[in-house]
């Protein structure tokens, strides 16, 4: 199935016709957040947008412009990170989805390249508020890291996290020119359980959680294909459920 145009490239009549053909819209959500000295601060947004485009190519879904900001509590003090509040993430996602629903879209995939726990809770809360108000809507909310573990396990990669092997591999596949130099030394911070930390960044001063030296374009290709396949399956399952 050919890729549907990006929403922002459509005229109002083209948009109207596209909605009549397919009720699905993918909303990519990213972040403006440090990813160590080797990856750009737009990493999460770029990955979400590229994965969304690949899913759209196979399903005919529309793709919205990405939301390039998120809630980044742990990394907020690193240079380049711009974190917005929980309330803003929830409200922004809610109002964007409401706007598209008002024009006839009934099924949504909110796909985030940023996996912060509170960030994802805010997105899911927005989805919940919408479906509680309109039971005819279908909203799926997930992030890249929800799907990575099986492939990483096959490669013997454990405790991979922020700017680590998975994210670096994806960038080597999607935007290799954006990966700078050699990755920093592996970093696997041990955050004290149940404790609120005023300066969590002190536990990983490189901005990295994991071992980016394990990254490769070949691994990135496998991760990308696996995530896209799982998302296509999710949409098909939701479509069949009605």
N, C-alpha and C positions, 0 to 999 in steps of 0.2 A: 504494500500500500504506500503510495507516495506521501511525502511529508506535507502536512497542512501548513499554510503560512503562519508565521509568527503574528499574533494578534495585532501588534503595532504596525504591521505592514499592510493591513487590510483597510479598505474603505468601509464606511458604515454598511453599504449594501453587500459587500463581500463578506463582512462579518456576519450579517444576518443570514446569508446563504450557508455559511460554514456551520453556524449553530444548528440550522435545520438539518444538515447532513450528519452531524455527529454531536452528541450532547456532552462530550468529555472535554475538560480543560485541565491542563497541567500548570500549576503555579510553582515555579522554581523559587526557592528561598535560599539565600546564602548568608554571608557575613562579610564584614570588612574587618579582618582579624589577622594578626601576625601568624605566620606559619614558619617560624624559624628563619635563619639567615639564607635559606636556600629556595624558599617558595614565596610567591607574591601574596599580598594581603587579600587579594580577590580570589584565592584558590577555591573556597567553598562555593562562591557564586558561579564561577566558571564551570566547575564540575556539575553542579545542579542543572545549569542551563544546557550543557552538552548531553547529559543523560536524558533530560526531558525531551530534547530534540530527537534523540534516537528512539525513545519510546513513541513519540508522536509519529515518526516515520513509519513505524510498524502498526500503529493503531488508528491513525487518522485524527487523533486528538488535537485540539488547539493548544498552543503554548502561549502563556502570558509573559509579559516582561517580568524579569526576576525582581524579587525584593532583595537588595544587596546589603541589608543590615540585619543584625540579629542581636540576641542577648549573649554576651561573652564575658561572664563573670570571672572566670579563672584567668583569662588572658588580658583583662581590660587595661592593665598598667603597662603592657608592652607597647613600644612605638608602633603606630599604624593601626592599632585596634580601636574601632569606634563601636562601642556597645550601646544599645538602646534598652529601655526598661522592659520588664515582663509585660506590663500593661500596654506598652506601645506595640510590641510584637503581636500580642493578642488582638488588639484593636485594628492594627493595620491589616493583618490577615483576614479578620472578620469583615472589614469594610470592603476589601478588594473582592472577596468571594461573594459578598452580598451584591456588589455591583454587577458581577458577571451573572449571578443567578437571576437578577432582575431582567436580564436580556435573554433568558430562556435556557441557559446552561444548567444542567441538573446533576452532573456527575463531575467530581473534582478529585484530582490527585495533588495534594500539597506535598511537594518533594523538596527536602532540605539537604543541602550539602554540609550544613553545620549541625553538629550532633549534641550541642550543649543540652544538659538535662532540662534545665528550666526553660530554655528556648523551645525545646520540643513540647514540653507541657503547655506552654503558651499557645503554640500552634494547634495542639489537640483540643485545648479548651475553646479556641475559636471555632473549630469544627463542631464540637459538641453543642455550643450555643446555637449554631446555625441549624443543625439537624433537629434540635429540640423545638425550634421555631417552625421548621418545615420538614415534616417527615418524608417528603418526596425527594429529598436530596440524598445523594450518596457522596461521602467525603472520605477519602483515604489519606492518612497522614503518616509519613515515614521519612527516614533519612538514609543516606548512603551507607553509614556504618551498620545499619540494621541487617545488611545482607553480606558483609564481607568475611565473616568468620570462617565459613567452610573452605573458601579458597586459601585464606591465610594459613589455616590449619594444614592443608595439603602441602604447603611450602615450609612447614615447621616454624611459622612466625606467630609468636604469642605476645600478649601484652602490648599490642600495637595500638597507638593512639594518635594524638594530634600531631600532624606534620611528619608522621612516621612512614613506615614502608608502604602502606596502602595509599595514602594521599600522595606521596612522592611518586609512586608507580603510576597512579592515574594521571598525574601531571606530565610524566614522561611520555605517556601515550597521547594525551589530549593537547598539550601545549609544551612540547619539549624545550622550546626556546626560552620558556619562562623559568626553568629550573636552573638555579645559579650554583656554579662551582660544586665542591664536594659537600655532602651533608655533614652536620656537626656530629660529635660523638653521641652514641646511644644514650638515652636518658629515660629512665623508668621511675618517676617519682613515686614515693610512698606517701599518700595523703592519709593523715590520721583519721581513722573511722569516726564518724558522728561529730567531728569537730569543725566548727566554723572558723575559717582561716582569713585573717584580714589581708594577708599578703601571700596567696598561694603561688604566685609567680616565683617566689624565692626557692621553691622546691624544684623548679626546672628553668634555670636562668637562660638556657639556650632557646627556649620557646618550643622545645620538641618533647614529645612523649612517645618513645619507641626507638626503633633502630632504622633510620632512613637509608643506611648503607645496604640494606637488604632489598631496596627498591630496584625495579627494572621495568623497561617498557613492556616486556613480555608479560610480566605479572600484571601490569596496568591493563593490558588488553584483556586478560582473563577476567580481572575484576570488573571492568567496564561491561563486558559481554554478559557476565553473570548477573550483575545488578539490573541491566536492561531486560534480560530474560525474565527475571523474577517480577519486575514491575509490569511487564506485558501480561504475565500470568495473573497478577493481582487484578488488573483492569478487566481481563476476560472473566475471571471468577465473579467479580462484582457485577459485571454486565449480565452474566447468566443468572445471578441471584435476583436481578430485577430491581 
